[in-house]
Amino acid sequence: MIHHGPTTELRDIPYYSNAPTPVRDRFTEVTLALGSIDDDPRVPAIMLLVAPVEHGVAALRRLERLAHRMDLPPALRSDLSIAAWAIGAFDLAGTFALSAAAEVRAQGRIGVLSQALNAAAAAYAALGDTRAAVPLAAECISLAEETGLPMWALGGGLTMGLVEALRGDVAAAHRRAEAAEQALAAGRRLPMLALVQRIRGVAALAEGYPDDAFRQLMRIFDPADSAYFPAHQLLVLGHLAEAALLGGFQDELRPVVRDLEPVAAVSGSPALRVGLGYARAVLDGDHEAALAGDLTGWPFDRARLQLAHGTALRRAHRVTESRPPLRAAVATFDALGVTPWADRARAELRATGETRRRPTDALTALTPQEQQIARLAAEGLSNREIGAHLFLSPRTVSTHLYRIYPKIHVKSRAELARVITSSDVR
């Protein structure tokens, strides 16, 4: 039974359940009997967690209208971010999560803060923005471990594993995936293994093993596999299509795309729309049509299309035309911190006769927590303010800064601000 009152916990809704259709239908029926999608913000959120495909369009439209409702309790905004992530509206998920995190941080509600940080990190990681995701995931893990919230620590670890895969730290990504798989299997949370397979698939792409990437990701689409999870198929099609392009699995990709086309129409999933655009380009070679679609807020996916487009143009001996999309892809991938993709785009650009050196990023020398402290210091916060923000003592912050400065070759906060700004604008 869903209790439609102030104690409702949307995180308890069985999103990761692979519940049979009759169960989901009954859950939906009971929820709608308690209020329409427009009556209570919890209703569209529940719909997206229980039946994201069947009720996606209406529920997502309602969430978009709620995005800037600051009168909503921060815990509810955090829950709404999870619902937005479930339908693949990652920018919306980030908006809800960060606004919730700011408020509960000020209130000292560390448990809810851990959840909000996890949601925000997951949203940025799904968008390929590793620079934004790393400090959020690191703080989520730290707070969850300190306060005895193992599931949020696990969620932060899964997000960090995806970030490490995107950055090319494949060994660390595989360690995260292995640890998460053991924990999930022991707890019989098998649908969540889809998150593990996403890490493994992206790590294989980063290493340049598209065959393995396709095999790992296809487990999410196989009803006979323990990692089968239809709801997650909406979120990973782009990675699967990239593996198909690089590994020559277009014939295997085609039925997946055919099955997901009607799902996109019914669900309204932004992630699936973008993934289908890329997948169609993989199948028919029409990259310009895909790039003409609305990719606002999807920098990684746009850059991935630009890389594919530039590569196809170069191989068709249209060298001059290939350079602009390849330059754009390099710049975006560098800005996001997804080094394997940036290097791949850089290699394609070099094959046209143009060289683009890899930028030096001083922040990579810092741990995730040090990166977070450095960014806050660069924004002008005092040690006491940084400590309050991160639940650290001012002395601990001072110690961290003492270690940070020589690592990135600066001697003052002013120099630190210049380094941070330089890293962020790449």
Helices and strands as residue ranges (DSSP letters): G 10-12, H 21-34, H 42-50, H 56-66, H 74-86, H 90-107, H 110-126, H 130-146, H 150-167, H 170-186, G 190-192, H 193-207, H 210-218, G 219-221, H 230-247, H 250-267, H 270-284, H 287-291, H 299-315, H 319-336, H 339-351, G 362-365, H 368-378, H 383-390, H 394-407, H 413-424
